[in-house]
């Protein structure tokens, strides 16, 4: 039996908490800081995931056996190293990579150079700083439209900008490098060629030597229907991805997942936890758009309900280096997730509105994101408010159930995309 602490407060963390709480191996579950939904399956703790000393004190006081890190920030800031270096925490399992491994997400430039070193297929690119902005423009001129510009550091999922014209690309590059559009995150900008294809998210869990594939998903990042408008943290997801069959996934493992794990080993980078491969299917061949070093959101809300194995055993094996002994059983059902968001998101929006109809939504999982207060009478507290996930034998049935409940749950300014999964 294990006492487990999850760090984070979004829909991903509610889905993780929901799954972990079902394990007979979990005796007590804490979520820091959690949200109105996590309080229904565990105990919320008023604790910032970025305050490592406070996390340590809580872990020791409550005899926590395992810490599962949800978001990327604590990983990039080095919580894995902090735990590894503290004598009092030696026996506490931490699921999440150390800082060196977290650089795969923490720096786009590092990730691209890692892929180049290990011959992992990705788009052509170059990195630029304030001092080399003119060289950046020259490189843009050598590419064909559209143009992809990425803030090197963490920008809450909003640091990738696709420009349709060269003039727009020039202005965006100046805005990012000279006007600090994303602050320190865009002190370096990666400019890369645009890949024409369809995106998907592939997930694995690894102990740094062995890995196990988790369900794949396709998420929808643009706020508007037909993939229009600004990027968000994600408006919905579908799992499995119909076009990612066995032949395609074999290529993913052979060309991308295996070389990534082997590359980390070759470079002496210990890695425990999740790996998220943001991929582009270009004519049946996978290319890496980005790495993340944690589970995606809202993909987690779609893939976690499909995992039938004991999740705590999987997490423990990743942390202990015994993942080769584990198998992952996955449901054949389709999962569809639609995110209800605050009006105005991802720009300015109001919050503090009561969410109604939660008790009338049936046949779906409700994963709370930007919601605080009492579990069944919560208030909106963020841009992405609630993820609604349904499982069914067909994609159409799952979507029908999800959209029915999206109409049942309500709050002032509610908005959601009505075309999730329709392109599949």
N, C-alpha and C positions, 0 to 999 in steps of 0.2 A: 504493500500500500504506500502511496506517495502523496506528499503535500506539494502542490504545484502552484507556481506564480506565473501568470501571463502578464507581460508588459504591453500596454497599448489601450486604446479607447474607441476604436472604430468598429465597422461592420465585420472586418476580418477577425478582430479579437473576439467579437460575440460569437462568430461561427466556430472559432477555435475553442472557446470556452464551452459552448454547447456540446461539441464533440468530445472534448476531454472529460467533461462532467459525466458522460455516459459510461466511461470506462470503469470497470470494477477495480482497477488498479489505482484510481484516484480517490483518496480519502478526504481531501479538503482542497478547495480551489479558490485562489485569490486572483483578482484582476486589478492591475494598477495603471491608470486610475479607473478604467472601465467606463461603462455607461449604463443607461436605464435597463438595457437588455441583459448585460452581463450580470446584473444584480439578481436576475431571475434564476441563474444557474450556478452562481458562486458568490463570493464576498468581495465587494469593491473596496479598494484601499486608496486613500487620498495620498498618492505618491507619484512624483514625476519620474518617468522612465529614464530621464537624463540625469537625475541626481543619484549617481552610483553609490555614494556613501549611505544615503537614506535607504536605497534598495538593499545594500549589504546588511544594514542594521535590522531591517524588517525580516530578511531571509534568516538571519541568525536567531532573532527573537522568536520567530514562529516555526523554526526548524523546517524550513522549506527544503525539499529534496531536489526539485527541478525548476528551472526558470526558462520560460519560453518567450523569446523576444519577438513581438509582432512587427513593429515598424522599423524602418531603416535607420533613422537618426541615431539611436543608441548604439547600433552596430558599427556605423561609420565613426562614431565618437570613441569607440573602443571598449564597450562594456565587456566583450569577450576577454580582452587582455586584462581588464581590471579584475575579473573573477579568477583568471589563471594565475595572477600574481599575488593574490591575497591568501595567506596561509589559512585563515579561518574559513575560506570558501572552497578549499581543495576538494571536499567531498560533495559539493553542490554541482549537479549537472546543469550546464547551460546550453540551450539549443539556439545556435546562432554563431556565425563565423567571427573570428578575431578581426582586428582592424585591417590587417594586410589583405585578408580575403574579401572584406567588405568594400575594399577599393574597387572591386568589379562594378559596384553600383555607385560608390562615392565619387568616382572620377571617370567620366566618359572617355577621356584621353587614355587613362590607364587601361580601361577595358579594351579599347580599340588596339592598343599596342600589344596587349596580351593575346588578342585574337590573331594579330599579324604574326607574332612569334610562334604560335602553335597551329598556324595554317587553318584557322577556323573561318568558314566563309562569312564575309560581312561586306558592307558597302565600302567603296573607295572613300578616303577621308583625308583631312589634314586638320591640325589644331592651331589656333591663333590666339594671341594676347593683344592687349592695348598697343604694344609696341609694333605688332606686325599686322595691324588692321588693313593696310594697303595690300600686303601680300594675300591676305584673306580675300579681298575683292578680286585680285588677279586669279586666285584659285576658283572663285565663284564663276568668273567669266569663262573658265575652261570647262565648266559643267553645263549640262542641259537642264532646262526648267522641268519640274519645280525643284526648289533648293531646300535642303534640310539643315537647320542650324540648331545645335544643342548646347545648352549651358553645361559646362563640365561637371559642376557639383550638383548637390541635391536642390531641387526647386519644386518640391511637393507635387511632382507629376506634371508640372506646367512648363518645364524648361525646354521643350522641343517645339520649334516653330518651323512650319512649312511655308515657304514663300513661292508665289506663283510667277513673279517677275524678277528680273535681275535688279531693278531699281528698289523693289521692296526688300530683296535680300541684302543689298548694300545698306539700306536704312536700318534694317533689323540688326545687322552685324555691328554697326556703329552704336545703336541703342544698347546692345548687350555689353559691348566692350568699353565704350567711352562714357555711356550714361548709367552704367551699373544697373541695367534693367532687373537683373536677378541678384543684385548685391554681389557678394563674394563668389556665389555659385557660377556667375558668368564672367569671372576674371579671365578664364580661358573658355573659348568657344570651339567646338568641333563642327566643322563644315563637312558634310558628306553627300555623296550622290544619292539621288532619290531612287529607291527600288520600286518597280511596278509589280504589284502582287497583292496577296491578301494576308492580313496579319493573324497570328495566333499566339497564345501563351502556352508554353510547355513548362511543367514543373517536375523537379526531382528533389528527393531528400538524400543527403549523403553524410557519411562519417569521415569523408576525406579520401577514402580508398574505395569502398563499395558505394553504390547508389541504388535507389529504387525509384522508378518512374511513378508519378502521381497522375491523375487525370489531366488532360489538356483542356483548354478553354479558349474562347474568343471573346475579348471584351470590346466595348464600344466607348471610345474616349471623347468624341465630340459631343457637345451639348445638344446640337440640333439633329433632327431627323435627316436621313440620307447622308450622315457624317458631315454635317455642316456646323459652322460656328466654332468658338474657341475650344481648346482641349480642356477636359476636366480630369478629376481623379478616376473617372469611369462611370458610365451611365447604365451599364448592364453587362451581362455575360451569358454565354451558352456553353455547356459541356455535355457530351464530347463535341469535338469539331468534326462535322461530317466529312470534310475533305482531307482530314489528317488520318488516313487509313494506315494499315500495317506497313505498306511499302514506303510511304512518306516518313512514318515514325522510325522505321529502321534507318533511314538516311539521317534523321535527326540524332539518333543515338550514336551512329558510327562517325558522323562528320562533326558533331557539335558537343554532345554530352560527354562521350568518352574522352575526346581530346581536351575538354575543359578540366575534367577531374584529373587526368594525367598531367596536364599543364600545371595545375596547382601543386601536385606532388613534386614534379620536376623542379619547380621554383621554391620548394620548401615552405609552401604556404599551407598551414593546417586549416582544415575547413570542416565544420560541423554545422548542419542545419539545412535550410532550403536553398535551392537554386532555381531561379525563375529565368527562363530564356524567352525574351521577346523576339519572335521570329517573323520573317516574311516568307511566304510560299511564292517563289518566283518560278513559274512554269514547272512546278513539281519538285523544285529544289529549295531546301531551307537555307536562309541567310539570317544571321543574328543582327537584330536591330539594337538590342540592349540586354544587359544582364541586370537582374535584381537579386539581392541576397536575402530575400524573405518572400513570403507568399504575396501574391498580388491582391488588390482590392479594387473591384468586386469579384474577381475570379474565385477567391477563397470561398465566398458565399455560394458559388456554383459547384466547386469541386469537392469541398469537404462533405456535403451530404451524400456524395456518390461513393465515398470510401467506406468499405464495410469492415475492414480490419480494425483491431484494437489500436487506436491512435497513440495512446500513451506508450505502448510497447514499441511502436515505431520511433517515437521521439527518444525514448530511453536508449534504444539500440544505436541511433545516430550519435548520441552524446557519449556512449561507451565504446564505440568502434566495433559493434557487433551486428551491423546492418545486413551483412551477408547471410545472417540466420533468419531474416524476416522476409515475408511475402506480403504483397499489398493486394487485397481483394477489392475490386471495383464493381459497382452496380452497372448493369447495361442500360439503365434508365437515362433519359435525357434530363438535364437540369437547366432551367432558365431563370435568370436573375434580372429583375428590373429595379433600378434605383429611383426612389422618390426623392426629389431634391427641392430645396427652398427656391422660390421665385427670385430670379436675378443671378443665381449661381451659374458660372464660377466667378461672376463679378460681385458687386455689392448686393447683400440680401439682408432681410430682417429675420430675427429669430425670437424664440420665446412663445411660440404659438402652440396651443394644445393639439395633440394628435388624437384623433377619434377613430373609431371603427376597428381598432385592433382586435377586439373580442369577437367581431363579426367576420373576420377573415379566416377562412377554413381551407384546409388542404394545401397549405403552403407553409414554409418556414419563414418567419419574420426575424431578420437579423438587424438589430438596431445599430445605427451609426451615429449621426449627430442628434442624439436624444438624451436628455437628462431628466432626473427626478424619479418618481415612482414608476415601477415597471409597467403598470397597466394604465397610468394616467400621465404619461411623460410630456415634456415640452420640447420643441425643436431647439437645437443648440448648435447646429452646424449647417453647412451647405448640402452635404449628402446626408439625408435624414434616415432613410430606411431602405434596406434591401429585401425584396420579396422573391423567394426562391421556391419553385415547384418542380417536382420530379414526376415523370410519366413515361410510358413506353415509347411515345413518339414526341418529336419536337413540337408539333402542332398542339398536342394535348397539354404539354407542359406550359407552352406560351398562353394558351387559353386560360388556364388556371391562374397563372401569374397575373395576367392583365385583368382578370375578374377581381382579384384581391387588390390590385393597384387602384381600381375604381372605388373599392369599399373603404379603404383607409384614407383619411382626409386630414388636412391642416391648411391653414391660410397660405395661399401662394404656391400650393403643391404643383410641381411640374414633373413630368417623366416622358421619356421617349417612347413612342408607340410603335417603333419599327425594329426593336431588338430581335435578332434572330431571323428577320424577314428576308435578309439577303442570302440566307443559307437554304 
